[in-house]
Amino acid sequence: MAILPILEVPDPRLKTISTPVEAFDADLKKLVDDMTETMYAAPGIGLAAIQVGVPKRLLVIDLQEEEGEGGAPVRNPRVFVNPEKIGRAH
């Protein structure tokens, strides 16, 4: 796994429209692994592929508490492929 550089505003690549993921192959699995490692190293709770310069509809998040019993980090990353917003946010 590798820690990827995170793009920041005003980088114009962040405005690129991401394309749908067509197949969850070995390359995409590696990207997910790298994004997860990058998210934890940042530290953060979520990271979209476009934030690491990859215009794909993919994101990783982990909303778990930082520490479990004995102070060990609790990690439960989730991967979202081709997410869609449904309804309105209130």
C-alpha positions in Angstrom: 0.0 0.0 0.0 1.0 3.6 -0.5 0.2 7.0 0.9 -1.1 9.1 -2.0 -0.8 12.9 -2.3 -4.1 14.6 -1.4 -5.2 17.5 -3.7 -6.3 20.7 -2.1 -8.4 23.7 -3.2 -7.8 25.5 -5.6 -6.4 22.5 -7.6 -8.6 22.5 -10.8 -8.5 18.7 -10.9 -10.9 18.7 -8.0 -13.6 20.0 -10.4 -13.2 17.1 -12.8 -16.4 15.1 -13.2 -15.8 11.6 -12.0 -16.8 8.6 -14.2 -18.6 5.5 -12.9 -16.6 2.5 -11.9 -17.1 -0.2 -14.5 -15.3 -3.1 -12.8 -13.9 -3.9 -9.4 -10.6 -5.4 -10.6 -7.1 -5.7 -9.0 -6.2 -2.1 -9.9 -9.3 -0.7 -8.2 -8.6 -2.9 -5.1 -5.1 -1.5 -4.9 -6.5 2.1 -5.2 -9.0 1.4 -2.4 -6.2 0.0 -0.2 -4.0 3.1 -1.0 -6.9 5.5 -0.4 -7.7 3.8 3.0 -4.1 4.0 4.1 -3.9 7.7 2.9 -7.2 8.5 4.8 -5.8 7.1 8.1 -2.4 8.8 7.6 -4.0 12.2 6.9 -5.8 11.7 9.5 -9.3 11.8 8.2 -12.7 10.0 8.2 -13.3 9.9 4.5 -11.6 10.3 1.1 -12.9 10.5 -2.4 -10.9 9.2 -5.4 -10.9 12.6 -7.0 -9.1 14.0 -3.9 -6.1 11.8 -4.9 -6.4 12.7 -8.5 -8.4 9.8 -9.8 -11.7 10.8 -11.4 -13.7 7.7 -10.5 -16.9 7.6 -8.5 -15.4 5.9 -5.4 -14.9 6.9 -1.8 -13.7 5.3 1.5 -14.9 6.3 4.9 -14.5 5.2 8.5 -16.8 6.7 11.2 -15.7 4.5 14.0 -14.3 5.7 17.3 -10.6 6.2 17.3 -9.8 3.9 20.2 -11.2 0.6 21.5 -10.3 -1.3 24.6 -6.7 -1.0 25.6 -6.3 2.1 23.4 -6.1 0.1 20.2 -7.5 1.9 17.1 -10.8 0.6 15.9 -10.9 0.5 12.1 -14.0 -0.4 10.1 -13.5 1.2 6.7 -16.3 1.3 4.2 -16.0 1.5 0.4 -18.6 3.2 -1.7 -18.6 2.5 -5.4 -20.8 4.7 -7.7 -22.7 6.3 -4.8 -25.8 8.3 -5.6 -27.6 11.0 -3.7 -31.2 10.1 -3.1 -33.7 12.7 -2.0 -32.9 16.0 -0.3 -30.6 16.7 2.6 -32.3 18.6 5.4 
